[in-house]
Amino acid sequence: MSNLIPLEALDRRAALRQIALGAVAAGTVEMAAGQHVHETAKAEKAKGAYKVKEFTAAEFKTLGRLTQLIVPADEVSASALEAGAPEFIDLLSSQNPTLAEIFHGGLAWLDAEMNKRYEKSFVNATTKQQTEMLDVLVAADKVERARQEEQAGYRKSGRYNDFTGYTVSRAGDLGPGVKFFDWVRRMTVDAFYTSPIGIKDIGFVGNGAYAKYETPKAAIDYAMKRSPFKA
């Protein structure tokens, strides 16, 4: 992302578009970019309630519950939900069709699979059922990572290339769910560690918004450790 136009040189929407493009290309959102997304959401909330841009009310509610489970509140700080992760993902998805497709398709897949297993949507299931479903996806992800690592020429970054979409009728196949959960887990952690709540919790002292694109790997690792759903 070092060759991108500095965020302060762009208007708010153009900056969001650039950040969303970078997120799809790299599979992650870096510190300065993430802070800009949070500032955009904060500016909107200052005028009133946040208005969801990309998702339906049901999708946004499901996304909120997912972020709350991925980085839950603890004795130190609030969860990714309180840190603004749903708004973060919604803002970026509204600026990139590929990212929007990943989340629309993934959320639809998740509800289809939950209805198949429990006859309930994700948000209407019990906490135990929700965490069981996510545990299944984490386990399947680990199996897939191990399989891919055995293949010659495997590159981890390839997990984020050539996204081909979801088909809800394939709900019995965990592949689409694994890919979606990998995305929502990483985007949630990115949203958390770049938020004021996450930065305070992690103790990371950054360069400030708009300084330069620099991913604090220690911060990401720390936030990942807080999640019960680890890769």
C-alpha positions in Angstrom: 0.0 0.0 0.0 3.0 2.3 0.1 2.3 3.5 -3.5 -1.2 4.7 -2.7 -2.1 8.4 -2.5 -1.9 9.7 1.1 -5.3 9.6 2.8 -5.2 13.2 3.7 -5.0 14.1 0.0 -8.3 12.4 -0.7 -11.9 13.2 0.2 -13.5 10.9 2.7 -15.3 8.6 0.2 -12.3 8.3 -2.1 -10.1 7.4 0.9 -12.6 4.7 1.9 -12.6 3.3 -1.6 -8.8 3.2 -1.6 -8.7 1.5 1.8 -11.3 -1.1 0.7 -9.3 -1.8 -2.5 -6.2 -2.4 -0.4 -8.1 -4.6 2.0 -9.3 -6.9 -0.8 -5.8 -7.0 -2.3 -3.9 -7.7 0.9 -6.5 -9.4 3.1 -5.9 -6.8 5.9 -6.3 -3.2 6.8 -3.2 -1.4 8.2 -3.1 1.0 11.1 -3.4 4.5 9.5 -6.1 3.2 7.1 -8.1 1.6 9.8 -8.0 4.7 12.0 -9.4 6.7 9.0 -12.3 4.3 8.7 -13.1 4.7 12.4 -12.9 8.5 12.1 -15.4 8.3 9.3 -17.8 6.3 11.4 -17.3 8.6 14.3 -18.0 11.7 12.2 -21.3 10.2 11.1 -22.3 9.2 14.6 -21.7 12.7 15.7 -24.5 13.8 13.5 -26.8 11.1 14.8 -27.2 7.3 14.6 -24.9 5.4 12.2 -26.8 4.5 9.0 -25.9 1.1 7.6 -24.6 1.5 4.1 -24.3 -2.0 2.6 -26.0 -4.6 4.7 -29.6 -5.3 5.5 -30.7 -4.9 9.1 -30.6 -8.7 9.6 -27.1 -9.0 8.0 -25.8 -6.1 10.2 -27.1 -7.7 13.3 -25.5 -11.0 12.4 -22.2 -9.3 11.6 -22.4 -7.5 15.0 -22.8 -10.8 16.8 -19.9 -12.4 14.9 -17.6 -9.5 15.8 -18.7 -9.8 19.5 -17.8 -13.5 19.5 -14.5 -13.2 17.6 -13.1 -10.5 20.0 -15.2 -10.6 23.1 -15.1 -8.2 26.0 -12.7 -9.1 28.9 -11.6 -7.6 32.2 -9.5 -5.0 30.3 -11.7 -3.7 27.5 -14.8 -3.9 25.5 -15.5 -6.2 22.5 -14.9 -5.7 18.8 -18.7 -4.9 18.6 -18.2 -1.9 21.0 -15.0 -1.0 19.2 -17.1 -0.4 16.0 -16.1 -3.5 14.0 -19.6 -3.8 12.3 -19.5 -0.2 11.1 -15.9 -0.6 10.0 -16.8 -3.6 7.8 -20.0 -2.0 6.5 -18.2 1.2 5.4 -15.5 -0.7 3.5 -17.9 -3.2 2.0 -20.0 -0.3 0.7 -17.0 0.9 -1.3 -15.9 -2.3 -2.9 -18.2 -4.8 -4.7 -15.8 -7.7 -4.1 -15.7 -7.2 -0.4 -19.5 -6.7 -0.4 -19.9 -10.0 -2.2 -17.7 -11.8 0.3 -19.8 -10.6 3.2 -23.3 -10.9 1.6 -22.5 -14.4 0.4 -20.8 -15.4 3.6 -23.6 -14.2 5.9 -26.2 -16.0 3.7 -24.1 -19.1 3.8 -23.9 -18.9 7.6 -27.6 -18.7 8.1 -28.2 -21.5 5.6 -25.8 -23.8 7.4 -27.2 -22.8 10.8 -30.8 -23.5 9.6 -29.6 -26.9 8.4 -27.9 -27.8 11.7 -30.2 -26.1 14.2 -33.2 -24.9 12.3 -32.4 -21.3 13.4 -30.6 -18.4 12.0 -27.3 -17.5 13.5 -28.6 -14.6 15.6 -31.5 -16.6 16.9 -29.4 -19.6 17.9 -28.0 -20.1 21.4 -24.5 -18.9 22.3 -23.5 -22.6 22.5 -24.8 -23.3 19.0 -23.2 -20.2 17.6 -19.8 -21.1 19.0 -20.1 -24.7 17.9 -20.6 -23.5 14.4 -17.6 -21.2 14.5 -15.5 -24.0 16.1 -16.4 -26.2 13.2 -15.2 -23.6 10.7 -12.0 -23.0 12.6 -11.3 -26.8 12.7 -12.0 -27.1 8.9 -9.7 -24.1 8.3 -6.9 -25.7 10.1 -7.3 -28.9 8.1 -7.4 -26.9 4.8 -4.3 -24.9 5.8 -2.4 -28.1 6.5 -3.5 -29.6 3.2 -2.4 -26.5 1.2 0.9 -26.3 3.0 1.7 -29.8 1.8 1.2 -28.7 -1.8 4.2 -27.5 -3.8 4.2 -23.8 -4.4 1.6 -23.0 -1.8 1.6 -19.3 -0.7 -0.5 -18.1 2.2 -1.3 -14.8 0.5 -3.1 -16.8 -2.2 -5.9 -17.4 0.2 -7.1 -13.9 -0.7 -6.8 -14.1 -4.5 -9.3 -15.0 -7.1 -12.5 -14.9 -5.0 -15.2 -16.6 -6.9 -18.3 -16.1 -4.8 -20.7 -18.1 -2.7 -23.6 -20.4 -3.6 -26.0 -20.8 -0.7 -27.2 -24.1 -2.1 -23.7 -25.5 -1.3 -24.4 -25.1 2.4 -23.3 -28.7 3.1 -19.8 -27.8 1.8 -17.8 -26.0 4.5 -15.4 -24.4 2.0 -17.3 -21.2 1.4 -17.9 -20.9 5.2 -14.2 -21.3 5.9 -13.3 -18.6 3.5 -15.9 -16.2 4.8 -15.0 -16.8 8.4 -11.3 -16.2 7.6 -12.3 -12.8 6.2 -14.7 -11.8 9.0 -12.2 -12.9 11.6 -9.3 -10.8 10.1 -11.5 -7.8 9.4 -12.8 -7.9 12.9 -9.3 -8.0 14.4 -8.2 -5.2 12.1 -11.2 -3.1 13.2 -10.5 -3.8 16.8 -6.7 -3.1 16.9 -7.1 0.1 14.8 -10.0 1.5 17.0 -9.4 3.7 20.1 -10.6 0.9 22.3 -8.3 -1.6 20.7 -5.2 0.7 20.7 -5.7 1.4 24.4 -6.1 -2.2 25.2 -3.1 -3.3 23.2 -1.0 -0.4 24.4 0.2 0.3 20.9 1.5 3.9 20.4 1.2 4.5 16.7 2.2 7.3 14.4 -1.3 8.7 14.4 -3.9 8.7 11.6 -2.6 9.6 8.2 1.1 9.2 9.2 2.2 6.2 7.1 1.0 2.7 6.3 2.6 0.4 8.8 1.1 -2.8 10.2 1.9 -3.3 13.9 2.3 -7.1 13.7 2.6 -7.4 17.5 -0.7 -5.6 17.8 -2.5 -8.0 15.4 -1.0 -11.0 17.2 -2.2 -9.7 20.5 -5.7 -9.1 19.3 -5.8 -12.5 17.7 -4.9 -14.1 21.0 -7.9 -12.5 22.6 -10.2 -14.4 20.2 -11.3 -17.9 21.1 -11.5 -18.6 17.4 -7.8 -18.7 16.4 -6.5 -19.7 13.0 
